[in-house]
Amino acid sequence: MSKNAKRAYVSILGALGVIILLVGIFTELDLTIGLIVAIACWIGSGILGRYWGVKKKKD
């Protein structure tokens, strides 16, 4: 798998965390559940990025 594909998977997982957090805030879903799942997604994307050797771009 190429570096760009790995970076895309890590970015999608991070974005999924943001979406879940927003769903938890703006819907009937409990905020704490949304926050816990979002943090789990962000930690998972960090671990996956470190494992695959994908580093964030510095602007």
C-alpha positions, 0 to 999 in steps of 0.5 A: 500500500502506498504512503498516500493511501495510508495517509488517506486511511488515517485521515478518514479515521480522524474525520470519522471521529469529528463526525461522531463527535458532532453527531453526539453534540447535535442529536439525541445521542448522549454526548459522553458516548459520542465523545468517548467514541470520537476519542477512541477514533482519534487514538486509533488513527494516531496509533495506526499512523505511527504503525504505518509510519505516516507523519502529519504534514507541517505547513 
